[in-house]
Amino acid sequence: MNKDHGPGVRVPPPVIAAAVMGAAWVLDRVWTVQIGPPAVSLGGMVVFLAIALCGWAVLVLVKAGNDPRPDKPDSALVEAGPFRWSRNPIYLGFLLAATGLALVWGTLWGWIGVVVLHGLLDRLVIAREETYLAARFGAAYDAYRARVRRWM
């Protein structure tokens, strides 16, 4: 019996995001490189929007019968809610949250964290998920991928 084990994502994406931005925060404490004034209000609004986007995407996934954890198999190809505009709205939310933190800090390390997080999510998570979804849903996923951008 060929059991579906999902896309094989080894490290949970929230752990990747927390580790990257935690490292950026530590580096900022060791060697602060201020590149602009802290934009606390704007950064806070961006973080709020990021949390709302992630929450909306998770609710849509669960409503469709999928487990939102990327190490679990998908039962349905979800194209509703925020998935109409982004194939990865949860990961987009993580990047927005990191951007909000970078704005709040106003330092180089926060922005380096955003770039590093983007690269790690893109290569370690999204690439695996896309390969899995293409194999799992075939032509339906190919059509979805042709219509909807990876990030936004």
N, C-alpha and C positions, 0 to 999 in steps of 0.2 A: 504494500500500500504506500503510495507516494503522498506523504503528509505535507501540507503547506505550512512552512515554518516562518512565513513572512519574509521581509526583505533582508534580514540578517544584520540589522543595525546593532552594533555591539555596545556602544556607549549612548545612553539616553541623551537626546538633544538638550533637554534642560540642564543636564549635568555639564555638557560641553559649554553651553552659554554661561552658566554660573562660574565654571572654572576659568574661562577666558576673561570674563569681566572681573572676576576676583583677582586674577593675576594682574590685570591692568590696574586695579585699585591698589594692590600691594606695591607694584612698581611706581605708581604715582606717589605713594607715601615715602618711598625710598629716594626717588629722584623726580621731583615735580618739574614738568616742563609746561608752563602755562602758555597757551597759544591764543587765548581769548578770555573775555570775562565769563564767569559762570552764568549760564542762562537757566536759572533754577525753575522759574515759572514755565518757560517753554519746554524744558526737559521733562518736567513733571507732567505736562499735558501729553507729551509724546509717549511717556511710559504708560499713562492712563489709556491712551488709544491702543497701545500695544497689548495691554492686558485685555481690553475689550475685544480686540481682533482675535486673540488667541482663544478667549472664552467662547466667542461666537463660532469659531471654526471647530472647536471641540464639541460643542453642542450639536452642530450639523453632522459631524462624524458619528456621534453616538446615536443620534436620531436615525441615521442610515443603517445602523446595526454594526458599525465598525468600532473596534477598540482603538482609541487614538494613539496608543503606544506604537512606535514604529518597529518594534520587534515582534509584533503580532500580525497574523494574516488578515487581509481585508476581505470582507464578504461582499462589498459593493464598491463600485467606482462612484465617488461622490463628485458631483458637478454643481451643486446648489450652494447657496449662501456665498461666503467669501471665495469659495472654490470656482466661482464663475469668472473671477478676475485674476486669481493667482492659484497656481497648482500647489503652492506651499504657504498658505496664509499663516500657519502657526510659526513656521520658521521666519517668515517676514515679520511676524510679531516679535520674535526674539531679537531680530536685527533692529527693529524700531525701539525696543526696550533698551538695547545697548546704545543706540543713538541718543536716546533720552538721557542715559547716564553720562555719556560723553558731553552732552550739552550742559548738564548740571555741573560737571567737573571743570569743563573749559580747558582741559589739558590734553597733551599729545597722546598719552597712554590710553585714554578713553577711545580716541579715534583709531588708534592702532588696534585696540580690542575689537572694534566694529569690523575692521578689515579682516582680521584673523578669524573672527567668528564667521563671517561670510564665507571665507575659504573653507573652513572646516565643515560647516553645514553643507556646503555645495558638494564637496568631495566625499566626505565620510558618511553622509546621511542621504542627501537627495539623489546622488548618483546611484546608490544601492536601491533606493525606493523606486526610481524610474525604471531600472532594469527589472525589478520585481513586478511592478505594475504592468509593464509592457508584456511580460510573459503571462501574467495572471489574466489580464483583460484584453490582450491582443489589439484588434482593430479599433475597438471602442476607446482604448487608451491612446492609441495613435491619433485618432480623430480629435480627442480632447487635447492632447499635447499640441496639435496643430492649431487649435483655436485659442488656447489659454497659455499665457506666458508663464515661465518658471517662477518668477518672483512677482512681477506686477505688470 
